Amino acid sequence: MRQALQPALFLCCIAYAQSVSLVAIVKADPANAKRVLSQYRSVRGTTPEYIDALSWLGREELAARDFGSAEQNAVEVRKLCLDQLTKRKLDAEPNLPEALGASIEVQAQAAVAQGRRDEAVVFLKGEVGRWRGTSIVPRIQKNLNLLALEGKPAPALEGESLAKHRGHPVLLFFWAHWCSDCKAEIAVIAQLEKTYGPRGLVVIAPTQHYGYVAGGVDAGRDAETKYIKAIYGQYYSVLGSIEVPVSEANFLSYGVSTTPTLVLIDALGIVRLYNPGNATYAQLAGRVQRLLVRIEK
């Protein structure tokens, strides 16, 4: 037994002695993850960092399609989070929001994978209301949108009227000034605009304030707004003078916790694609083409 615990004990000692994330240690040695967590908990107790690392196991079980275990993990993580929240606020430190957000996401996705889609939608709607005003709401809303937004009217867009574009398909390209994946996606968006803009496609690029500028330096809204304009001019000017509404409300209503997020809306204002993350030109062009063909007939 003593020998079997050595890898876990060794990894835990690294975590205690250095500023190393327990999540990173668990990810680095998945085979010993449960042993590491058990050893950590026996020494340090049920800390927010422990709960966060435990939630990572649930995500791994979900990816491995072990839906029953993933759901059990989500329930356990949620209970541990709620216990912690009797003595602190959710956003008082970073680990609990990450852990609770992951548990909600895993629980919903595991339910869907097991044929309980309606249950997952009801669950997520309840969680949006329960955690309103906290940092995890966009993540919950993202998961709800993945299940329920396509085929529904597009949420209103603060700072820009979608109604004035009725009759045209609209592609929303949610981006952030710090986001390297957004910069990588710009070639795809530019090509879509070049190809389909003359036929009626409208591209809008919503973004928001994050409270900092280059290097993570804290900045007021005016300073960050100037920085956003500078970044747009440097990396996104190929899109021309398209609308770039700057609003935290838009990110919240569209559940944008991943950038870029791409939302394709048809000529009647109905969402036809909700895509957190990057997409290829081929993936998007086919969908845009189908929407335009319906208009042109």
N, C-alpha and C positions, 0 to 999 in steps of 0.2 A: 504493500500500500504506500509506504514511504517513497519508494522509487517511482511509483505511478504518478505521485503528486508533484514530482520535481519540475516538469515543464510548466505546470500552472503556477507553482510557487515562484519559479524564476521569472516568468512574465509579469506576475503581480508585483514582484520586487522592483522591476523596472518601472512599472506604473507609479509606485509610491515614491521612488527615488528621483524620478525625472518628471518633467511636465509633458508626459506622453498620454494621449487620449486612450482610455480603456477601450473605446470603440475601435481605434486603430489597432490595438494589440489583438483584440478578438478577431478582427478582419484578417490580420496577418497570419493567424493560426486557427483556421476554422475547425480543424480536427479536434483541437483542445479547447474550443470556445466555452463549452458548458463547464468544463473543469476549471478554466480560468475564472469564470464568473462565480462559481461556487467558492473558490478559494478567496477571491476578492471580497465577496459578501461576508465570509466568515471572519475576515480581518477588519474590514471597513464598514460593514453594515449595508443597508439598502440606501445607497446614495443616489442622487439624480444621475450621476455618471453611470452607475451600475444599471439603472433602469433604462437609460439610453442604449447601452450596449446590449442589454437583453432584448430590446425592441429590434435591434439589428438582426438577431436570430430569427425573429418572426418574418422579417422581409426575406431572409434566405430561405426559410421554409416555404414561403409563398412562391418564390422563384423556382423552387424545386417541385412545385405542385403538390406539396404535402399540406393540403388545405386544412385538414383537421388540426394538425399541430400548429399551423400558422394562426388559426382562429383561437386556439387555447392560449398561445403566446400573447395574442392581442388582448384577451380578457385579463390575463395576469398583469401585463404591463399597465393596462388601464387602471386596475385596482391599486397597484403600487403608486401610480401617479396621483390618483385621488387621495390616497393616504398622505402623500407629501403635501398636497394642496390644502390640507387642513391647517398647515402652519406656515405657508408661504403662497405668494401669488404665482400664477403660471409663468409669467414672463420675467420673474425675478432673476433667473439665470437661464442659460441656453439649453441645458440638457432635457429638462422636463417638457418644454414645448416640442422638441424634436421627438422625444419618446412618445408623448401622447398623440401627436400628429401622426406618427408612424402606426401606432396601434389602431387608430380610427381608420386609416387608409387600409391597413392589412385586414381588419375585420370586415370592412365593406367589400374589398376585392375577393376575399375568401368566400364570402357569402354569394357573390355573383358567380364565382367559379363553380359553386355547388348548386347552382340553379335557383338562388334566392335573390334575384335582382330587385324585386319590389321591396323586399325587406331591407336591402342595402340602401335604396333610395330614401326610404322612410327614416332609417337610422342616420344617414348623412344630413338630411334636412333638420332633424332634431339636434344634431351636433353643431350645425351652423348657428342655430339659435342659442344653444347652451353656451358656446364659447365666443359669442359676439363681443367684439372689442379687444380680442387677444390676437396674437401673432399667427395662430394656427388656422384662423378662419379661411384665408385664401387657399391653403392646402386642402381643407375640407371641401370648399366650394369647387376647387379643381376636380376632385374626385366625383362630386355630385354632377358637375357639368359633363364629365366623361360618360356618365350613365344617362343623363337626362336632358342635356341642352340641345343636342342635335335633333332637328325636327321641330324645335320650339322657336318662338319669336326671339330675336336677338335682344339682350338687355340694352337699355339706353346707354349712350356713350356721352359722358360728361365732357363738355368743351367742344362737342361736335355733334351735329344732328344727323343721325343715320337716315331719318325720313327724307332728307333732301336728295338722297342717293337712291330712293326707291325707283325701281325699274332697271337698276344696274347691280350686278354682283359686286360685293365688297369683300376685300381681303384685309383683315386686321392683323397687323404685325406688331405684337407686343414685344418691346425690347427694353434693355437697361443700359445705361451709359458704361457700366463696368463689365458688361457681358461679352466674352469672347465668342461664345456660340452664336450670339446675335450678329456679330460682325461676319462670322463665317457664313451665315444664312443670307446675307445681303445680296450676294450674286444671284441666288435663286429668285429672290423677290424682284430684283431689278429685271431679270430676264422675263419673268411673268408679266411685269408691267409693260415692258417693251413689246412683248408679243400680243398681249391681250388688252392692254390699255386702249389702243385704237378701236377695239371692238366693244368697249364699255366697261371693262374691269376697273374698279376704283380701289386704290391701295391707301390705307390709313395706318399710321405708325404710332399708336399710343405708347407713352412711357410715363414714368412717375419719379417723384423725388425719393431719395434714400437717406438724405441727411449728411452726405459726404461727397467729396470729389476725388481727384486722383490721389492714390496712395492711402485712401481711407481717411483723409483729413476731414474733420467735421466742417460743415458749411451750412450757412443759412439758406433759405429758399431762393432768395434773389441770386446769390452766388452760385448755387447749384443749377438754377435755371440757365444762367449764362454758360455754365460748363456743359450742360446738356446740349445747348445750341452749338457749342464749339465741337463737341463730339459728333453731333449729327452732320455738321459741315465737313468734318474730316473723314468720316467713314460712310455716311449714308446719303451724301449729296447726289449720288448717282440716281436716286429716286426722284430728284427734282423737288418742286415746291408742293409736295403732298401735305396733307393735314397731319400734324404731330401734336395731338392733345396731351397735355401733361396733367395727370390726375391720379391720385391714389384710389379714388372711388372706382375708376374703371378697372383697375387691377383687382379690386375686391369683388366687384359684381361679376367679373369674368373668371374669378378664381385663379388668377395668374400667380402661381408660386414657382413656376418654371419659366425661364426666359431662354430663347424666344417661345412664345405661344402664338399659334396661328389659328385664326378663326375665319372660316369662309361662310359668307352670308349670301343667300340668293336674292334675286330681284324683288321678291316679295317680303324681304326682311326676315327670312327663316334661316336659322343656323344649319348649315349642311356639313360642316367639318369643325371639330374642336380638337386641336392637336398641340398638346404641351410638348415642347422640344423641337428639334430641327426636322425638316422634311426635305426630300429631294424635289428637283424640278419635275421629274416624271410623276411623282406622287400627287403633286398639286396641279399640274397642268391638265391632267385628265379630268379632274373634278371641275376646274374652271371652264374647260371646253364644254363639258356637258351642260353647265348652267347657261353659257352663252348660246348654245344651240337651241335651247328651249325658248330663249328670247327672240332669236333670229327667225324661227319658224313662222 
